[in-house]
């Protein structure tokens, strides 16, 4: 006399006629493989595959559709039989072995399907959020123009990343052949130091400001018939005492934010060696334009010039002719 387990298994086999199995082999217990299961099947109602983790019984399955309509698994299309027959057998064996009532098994199936559906929705939301963040990040990274000098290009890329991390717009304009500049006017190492020092200062100045306009622009090349490195930023202005002491002693406006003043001491030493000039331009704080520019011009003059809207205030504190003071071009 057949036991209860064997009889129920054979009964199901009669209701679901055997067909040619293309994806799942049922020739023996040892060769059975679980069908593939894309998570989207539960969320979308697609029946291409059925989860081997979800117990399945014959009859209608909550939340599942097959061939765009609900139908019993036992009489579904051949493709569904092929994919589900092995899972049905496994589910029946599991139910009989642990003596789980049919209604409890159906409830478990419905619960697991709901949990998987929720999981798929969470994964979908996270994927969409990651894609949006990744796209926004890609949009922020602009392709910078190249100087054709590896070390200098690397510094600009590094500083661009620093600006992105600090929510600062970074713009770079390269004009003319930079190779001539480093071969005839200033060494590559000294130019790299000037770029790194003053871009770092510009980032600190912007982070020290409440200005909503957060931007840096770098010009490198020939402008007005002369090579120059000019760095514009929208940060806070120099203190007047700092402007007057630049090149004479180590001083900084941003000591609390990590400024040391060493950068400008190094800059003045380089200016002397290259016979170049330092021109600092200042505009009043506004939310749509740069507030200052640090311009190093290789003009063979070795001057220190300040062009500022604070002309009168600075003039009152200057005691020698080392500084050439002019009104800001914007306010002349």
TIKOLKOL-635109 format. One record per residue (C-alpha): residue number from 0; residue in one letter; y, x, z. Coordinates in steps of 0.02 Angstrom, whole numbers, plus 50000, padded with zeros to 5 digits. Example, Ala and Ser with C-alpha at 12.3 -4.5 7.8 and 13.67 -1.06 7.14 Angstrom:
2
> 0 a 49775 50615 50390
> 1 s 49947 50684 50357
end
This chain:
332
> 0 x 50000 50000 50000
> 1 x 50168 50070 49948
> 2 x 50289 50112 50082
> 3 x 50459 50030 50094
> 4 x 50552 50181 50024
> 5 x 50444 50197 49867
> 6 x 50448 50009 49830
> 7 x 50637 49999 49838
> 8 x 50656 50153 49727
> 9 x 50539 50081 49595
> 10 x 50628 49914 49600
> 11 x 50792 49999 49559
> 12 x 50709 50096 49418
> 13 x 50655 49931 49337
> 14 x 50831 49859 49347
> 15 x 50906 50018 49272
> 16 x 50795 50061 49121
> 17 x 50766 50244 49090
> 18 x 50870 50321 48950
> 19 x 50891 50491 48873
> 20 x 50989 50591 49000
> 21 x 51110 50715 48926
> 22 x 51204 50779 49078
> 23 x 51087 50748 49225
> 24 x 50901 50790 49228
> 25 x 50789 50678 49330
> 26 x 50624 50754 49273
> 27 x 50591 50819 49447
> 28 x 50668 50817 49619
> 29 x 50696 51006 49611
> 30 x 50793 51000 49447
> 31 x 50912 50857 49491
> 32 x 51095 50907 49479
> 33 x 51242 50810 49546
> 34 x 51362 50747 49412
> 35 x 51535 50823 49399
> 36 x 51674 50728 49486
> 37 x 51857 50744 49441
> 38 x 51966 50678 49582
> 39 x 52068 50577 49458
> 40 x 51920 50460 49432
> 41 x 51951 50369 49595
> 42 x 52139 50360 49577
> 43 x 52139 50298 49397
> 44 x 51983 50191 49401
> 45 x 51902 50294 49265
> 46 x 51712 50289 49268
> 47 x 51671 50444 49168
> 48 x 51591 50516 49324
> 49 x 51550 50451 49497
> 50 x 51566 50556 49652
> 51 x 51404 50623 49724
> 52 x 51492 50613 49892
> 53 x 51516 50424 49883
> 54 x 51360 50319 49925
> 55 x 51333 50192 49785
> 56 x 51234 50030 49787
> 57 x 51202 49907 49647
> 58 x 51327 49770 49614
> 59 x 51515 49773 49597
> 60 x 51606 49921 49675
> 61 x 51777 49893 49754
> 62 x 51918 49979 49660
> 63 x 51803 50040 49520
> 64 x 51805 49989 49337
> 65 x 51683 50032 49201
> 66 x 51723 50022 49017
> 67 x 51890 49942 49066
> 68 x 51803 49798 49158
> 69 x 51710 49774 49320
> 70 x 51523 49764 49302
> 71 x 51366 49800 49406
> 72 x 51309 49981 49400
> 73 x 51130 49923 49365
> 74 x 51177 49845 49198
> 75 x 51321 49959 49145
> 76 x 51332 50054 48981
> 77 x 51209 50194 48944
> 78 x 51335 50331 48984
> 79 x 51364 50257 49156
> 80 x 51177 50244 49187
> 81 x 51156 50427 49142
> 82 x 51292 50482 49260
> 83 x 51252 50365 49405
> 84 x 51061 50350 49409
> 85 x 51036 50511 49505
> 86 x 51172 50463 49628
> 87 x 51093 50291 49656
> 88 x 50925 50370 49697
> 89 x 51005 50493 49818
> 90 x 51102 50353 49902
> 91 x 50946 50245 49925
> 92 x 50849 50391 49999
> 93 x 50993 50428 50118
> 94 x 51003 50245 50170
> 95 x 50815 50228 50202
> 96 x 50799 50395 50292
> 97 x 50936 50355 50418
> 98 x 50903 50167 50424
> 99 x 51082 50121 50378
> 100 x 51109 49933 50348
> 101 x 51163 49887 50171
> 102 x 51326 49806 50226
> 103 x 51371 49965 50326
> 104 x 51333 50072 50173
> 105 x 51448 49964 50065
> 106 x 51586 49977 50195
> 107 x 51563 50165 50202
> 108 x 51574 50175 50012
> 109 x 51735 50074 50011
> 110 x 51810 50179 50151
> 111 x 51767 50344 50065
> 112 x 51836 50282 49900
> 113 x 51999 50234 49985
> 114 x 52011 50402 50074
> 115 x 51978 50496 49912
> 116 x 52109 50391 49824
> 117 x 52236 50433 49959
> 118 x 52190 50616 49946
> 119 x 52214 50615 49757
> 120 x 52384 50533 49778
> 121 x 52435 50668 49904
> 122 x 52377 50806 49786
> 123 x 52470 50725 49643
> 124 x 52631 50714 49746
> 125 x 52617 50895 49802
> 126 x 52582 50952 49624
> 127 x 52734 50859 49560
> 128 x 52842 50930 49699
> 129 x 52781 51107 49664
> 130 x 52813 51086 49478
> 131 x 52991 51025 49510
> 132 x 53028 51168 49630
> 133 x 52952 51295 49511
> 134 x 53055 51225 49366
> 135 x 53214 51231 49469
> 136 x 53176 51410 49518
> 137 x 53146 51458 49336
> 138 x 53308 51377 49285
> 139 x 53402 51479 49415
> 140 x 53338 51645 49349
> 141 x 53443 51690 49198
> 142 x 53386 51820 49073
> 143 x 53506 51964 49102
> 144 x 53575 52072 48961
> 145 x 53501 52247 48959
> 146 x 53590 52414 48972
> 147 x 53435 52495 48894
> 148 x 53430 52605 49050
> 149 x 53280 52561 49158
> 150 x 53349 52608 49330
> 151 x 53514 52515 49305
> 152 x 53426 52361 49236
> 153 x 53311 52361 49388
> 154 x 53461 52363 49506
> 155 x 53541 52215 49417
> 156 x 53377 52117 49424
> 157 x 53357 52155 49609
> 158 x 53535 52101 49647
> 159 x 53510 51943 49543
> 160 x 53361 51899 49655
> 161 x 53467 51934 49810
> 162 x 53599 51815 49743
> 163 x 53469 51679 49710
> 164 x 53405 51694 49888
> 165 x 53584 51675 49951
> 166 x 53624 51529 49834
> 167 x 53750 51633 49734
> 168 x 53773 51619 49546
> 169 x 53754 51790 49464
> 170 x 53828 51835 49294
> 171 x 53819 51999 49201
> 172 x 53911 52055 49043
> 173 x 53866 52218 48958
> 174 x 53982 52287 48826
> 175 x 53959 52446 48722
> 176 x 53837 52590 48739
> 177 x 53804 52630 48922
> 178 x 53705 52786 48874
> 179 x 53867 52872 48824
> 180 x 53942 52829 48994
> 181 x 53802 52910 49096
> 182 x 53785 53060 48979
> 183 x 53969 53106 48971
> 184 x 54070 53025 49111
> 185 x 53965 52984 49266
> 186 x 53786 53024 49312
> 187 x 53657 52886 49310
> 188 x 53622 52905 49497
> 189 x 53806 52891 49545
> 190 x 53830 52738 49434
> 191 x 53678 52655 49512
> 192 x 53751 52689 49686
> 193 x 53919 52611 49637
> 194 x 53834 52456 49569
> 195 x 53719 52432 49720
> 196 x 53854 52465 49851
> 197 x 53985 52348 49781
> 198 x 53865 52208 49737
> 199 x 53801 52214 49915
> 200 x 53981 52203 49978
> 201 x 54014 52054 49863
> 202 x 53863 51959 49930
> 203 x 53918 51992 50110
> 204 x 54095 51934 50069
> 205 x 54032 51770 49994
> 206 x 53915 51737 50141
> 207 x 54064 51765 50257
> 208 x 54167 51634 50167
> 209 x 54170 51444 50174
> 210 x 54210 51436 49989
> 211 x 54099 51309 49899
> 212 x 54117 51410 49740
> 213 x 53986 51548 49762
> 214 x 53982 51665 49614
> 215 x 53979 51848 49562
> 216 x 54018 51917 49390
> 217 x 53989 52097 49337
> 218 x 54070 52180 49186
> 219 x 54002 52347 49129
> 220 x 54056 52435 48971
> 221 x 54215 52463 48871
> 222 x 54357 52342 48908
> 223 x 54536 52375 48855
> 224 x 54480 52537 48771
> 225 x 54407 52609 48930
> 226 x 54238 52611 49017
> 227 x 54237 52514 49178
> 228 x 54128 52433 49310
> 229 x 54211 52276 49374
> 230 x 54136 52160 49505
> 231 x 54214 51989 49535
> 232 x 54167 51882 49684
> 233 x 54223 51720 49768
> 234 x 54210 51785 49946
> 235 x 54337 51819 50082
> 236 x 54479 51941 50051
> 237 x 54500 52115 50124
> 238 x 54598 52134 50284
> 239 x 54762 52220 50245
> 240 x 54726 52363 50365
> 241 x 54560 52391 50277
> 242 x 54645 52399 50107
> 243 x 54766 52531 50170
> 244 x 54630 52638 50251
> 245 x 54506 52635 50105
> 246 x 54463 52812 50055
> 247 x 54541 52887 50210
> 248 x 54415 52834 50342
> 249 x 54257 52733 50360
> 250 x 54311 52551 50382
> 251 x 54246 52378 50340
> 252 x 54295 52195 50350
> 253 x 54115 52138 50375
> 254 x 54046 52240 50520
> 255 x 53957 52089 50596
> 256 x 53868 52052 50431
> 257 x 53803 52230 50408
> 258 x 53952 52314 50323
> 259 x 53979 52496 50369
> 260 x 54120 52557 50258
> 261 x 54013 52702 50195
> 262 x 54008 52625 50021
> 263 x 54194 52645 49989
> 264 x 54196 52822 50058
> 265 x 54060 52865 49932
> 266 x 54157 52772 49797
> 267 x 54316 52874 49826
> 268 x 54217 53035 49818
> 269 x 54142 52981 49652
> 270 x 54313 52929 49587
> 271 x 54380 53102 49623
> 272 x 54233 53187 49536
> 273 x 54249 53076 49381
> 274 x 54440 53064 49385
> 275 x 54420 52875 49384
> 276 x 54530 52740 49461
> 277 x 54501 52600 49585
> 278 x 54593 52438 49555
> 279 x 54575 52294 49679
> 280 x 54640 52124 49623
> 281 x 54661 51977 49741
> 282 x 54690 51792 49708
> 283 x 54715 51653 49833
> 284 x 54558 51567 49893
> 285 x 54508 51419 49784
> 286 x 54350 51324 49743
> 287 x 54346 51355 49556
> 288 x 54384 51540 49526
> 289 x 54351 51715 49590
> 290 x 54455 51773 49737
> 291 x 54448 51960 49705
> 292 x 54389 52098 49589
> 293 x 54339 52278 49626
> 294 x 54370 52372 49465
> 295 x 54317 52553 49438
> 296 x 54399 52615 49277
> 297 x 54351 52781 49201
> 298 x 54528 52809 49136
> 299 x 54552 52992 49184
> 300 x 54694 52945 49304
> 301 x 54613 52942 49478
> 302 x 54730 52808 49546
> 303 x 54711 52682 49685
> 304 x 54797 52519 49639
> 305 x 54809 52352 49728
> 306 x 54861 52195 49632
> 307 x 54879 52055 49759
> 308 x 54960 51888 49793
> 309 x 54996 51964 49966
> 310 x 55112 52093 49889
> 311 x 55251 52078 50020
> 312 x 55132 52083 50170
> 313 x 55044 52238 50107
> 314 x 55205 52325 50058
> 315 x 55269 52312 50236
> 316 x 55121 52415 50301
> 317 x 55114 52551 50168
> 318 x 55189 52716 50228
> 319 x 55153 52831 50079
> 320 x 55137 52831 49891
> 321 x 54947 52848 49885
> 322 x 54929 52663 49841
> 323 x 55007 52587 49686
> 324 x 55050 52409 49736
> 325 x 55080 52270 49610
> 326 x 55092 52082 49616
> 327 x 54935 51995 49558
> 328 x 54939 51969 49371
> 329 x 54908 51785 49397
> 330 x 55069 51768 49499
> 331 x 55185 51887 49405
end
